[in-house]
Amino acid sequence: MRHHEIDRLYSVQEIAHLLQVHFRTVYQLIYTHQLHAIKVGRVYRISKPQLEDFIRDHTPNPHSNVF
C-alpha cells in the first residue's frame, strides 16, 4: 500500500512573508480567486502547489516581447 504525502499548508501570514506583501494583500488575492486556498475552520490555508501555480501565473514570461 502506498501512502500519499500530504502537501504542506501555509498560513496567510506565511504566504505574506514569502511574497513580501501585507497579509491583507493575501486575503485580497484569495477573495478575488487569484490565489487558491482552502478554509480550515476559520482560517485559510494555501498548499505548496497552489503557491507555485500563483507564482508561475504571475511571473513575466522572459520570452515575451512586452517591455
C-alpha positions as CSV (number, residue, x, y, z in Angstrom):
1,M,0.0,0.0,0.0
2,R,1.4,3.4,-1.0
3,H,1.0,6.3,1.4
4,H,0.2,9.7,-0.2
5,E,2.2,12.6,1.0
6,I,0.1,15.5,2.3
7,D,1.3,18.9,0.9
8,R,2.5,21.4,3.4
9,L,-0.2,24.0,4.1
10,Y,0.9,27.6,4.6
11,S,-1.0,30.2,6.6
12,V,-1.9,33.6,5.2
13,Q,0.8,35.2,7.3
14,E,3.4,32.7,6.0
15,I,2.4,33.4,2.4
16,A,2.6,37.2,3.0
17,H,6.1,36.8,4.4
18,L,7.2,34.6,1.4
19,L,5.7,37.0,-1.1
20,Q,6.9,40.1,0.9
21,V,3.4,41.6,0.9
22,H,0.9,42.6,3.6
23,F,-1.3,39.8,4.9
24,R,-4.4,41.8,3.7
25,T,-3.0,41.5,0.2
26,V,-3.0,37.8,0.5
27,Y,-6.6,37.8,1.7
28,Q,-7.5,40.0,-1.4
29,L,-5.8,37.5,-3.7
30,I,-7.8,34.7,-2.1
31,Y,-11.1,36.7,-2.3
32,T,-10.5,37.5,-6.0
33,H,-9.7,33.9,-6.7
34,Q,-6.1,34.7,-7.9
35,L,-4.7,32.5,-5.1
36,H,-6.5,29.3,-4.4
37,A,-6.9,28.4,-0.7
38,I,-8.9,26.1,1.4
39,K,-10.7,27.1,4.6
40,V,-9.9,25.0,7.6
41,G,-12.2,26.1,10.4
42,R,-12.0,29.9,10.5
43,V,-8.6,30.2,8.7
44,Y,-7.4,29.9,5.2
45,R,-4.5,27.6,4.2
46,I,-2.6,27.5,0.9
47,S,-0.8,24.4,-0.3
48,K,2.6,24.5,-1.9
49,P,1.3,23.5,-5.3
50,Q,-1.3,26.4,-5.1
51,L,1.5,28.8,-4.2
52,E,3.7,27.5,-7.0
53,D,0.8,27.9,-9.5
54,F,0.2,31.5,-8.3
55,I,3.9,32.4,-8.7
56,R,4.1,30.8,-12.2
57,D,0.9,32.5,-13.3
58,H,2.2,35.9,-12.1
59,T,5.8,35.7,-13.3
60,P,6.5,37.6,-16.5
61,N,7.4,35.3,-19.4
62,P,11.1,36.0,-20.3
63,H,10.3,35.2,-24.0
64,S,7.5,37.8,-24.1
65,N,8.0,40.9,-26.3
66,V,6.3,43.1,-23.8
67,F,8.6,45.8,-22.2
